[in-house]
Amino acid sequence: MKKFFLSIGIAAFCFGYFASYIPYSMLTKMLTSGLLPGMNGQRMSGFVILPMVATATFMAMYLYLTLSGWWKYATHRKIFGVSVPWPRWFTFVSGLCTAGVIVTTTLAYTFEGISIVFAMLLMRGGTLVIAPIVDLIAVKRKRKIFWPSWVAAGLSLAALFVTFSGKAGTALTLVAIINIVCYIMSYFLRFFFMSNWAKSTDVDEKRGFFTEEQMVANPAFWVSIMVLALIGAKMEPASFAGQLWVGLTQFPFSGYLGYAFLIGIFSYGTGLFGSLIFLDRRENTFTVPASRVSSVLAGVIGTYLLAIFYGSKFPGSDELEALALIFAAIIFLSYHAVVEKKKKAKYTPKELVRAVET
């Protein structure tokens, strides 16, 4: 497995994140905006699709951890004489935060009047702002923040202000704002736990953290959705829980079940590659912008494809201005990567292996 980490770097993980995010964001927007064949513009609530999306994400998680053999890296406990994977307290909390990220990300692309680019700029801009804060307050493993990372974070913050000041900002509802805030807070706690217990040169430690986090996140996501859906059986169909019940009992027979499963699978793809990027030992002020750039690029492509082929709105001028600031951040991140590569070129073979196993 060391050869795998030697031959693949953070750039490859960013590409995987990018490749998963395009179909994930597009399918979510198309299904909830009535753009799929036969829907004739009839919108479908984001809450209605959540039960099946959660089921597909759960299945994708179990298959990946089983096929990769990563279960063995988790902490184990004996229960009735059988050794079973068991999360530690910090991976348990981080897993719950990850479940929150999955829910809020999917819902962010379902709100009416909010484009993929706009929702993405708000979410990504927020995480870019908190990245250096986490680096500075990390208790066990504080990291030096290099100046290119500070510049990239500053440009990302400027992009966030431009996004809010534009016309699209008026489309934000209270529910959408709460969703974005929950997304950012979930990531803040997750980055904090990763920084203290997983961002190191120990590959097995990273695998263990990832496995324990995932075995909490996706089951928690699925169970919470199912419990709320069952509660919704006694409530009005228009209520939050009522829509989940409709999604559990009626949506599977709507003819669009396959699309929801694809959303769930690609959602797990973004979670998988995103986590591998965040677990890189370098500071969050570098790894977070690296992943955010990948998703923003994917969002731009997805938005233009929907506009060209399905008649959706093109990004507004304010959104394009914010994107320009994000792209400017890439230049400084690239400079950082080049400097790191030159440093590694001076390592001995043994030191090089340790350096790229992150």
Secondary structure as UniProt FT lines:
FT   HELIX           2..7
FT   HELIX           10..33
FT   TURN            37..41
FT   HELIX           46..68
FT   HELIX           70..73
FT   STRAND          76..79
FT   TURN            80..81
FT   STRAND          82..85
FT   HELIX           89..108
FT   TURN            109..110
FT   TURN            112..113
FT   HELIX           116..137
FT   HELIX           147..165
FT   HELIX           167..171
FT   HELIX           174..197
FT   HELIX           203..232
FT   TURN            233..234
FT   TURN            237..238
FT   HELIX           240..249
FT   HELIX           251..253
FT   TURN            254..255
FT   HELIX           257..278
FT   HELIX           284..310
FT   HELIX           317..344
FT   TURN            345..346
FT   HELIX           349..356
//
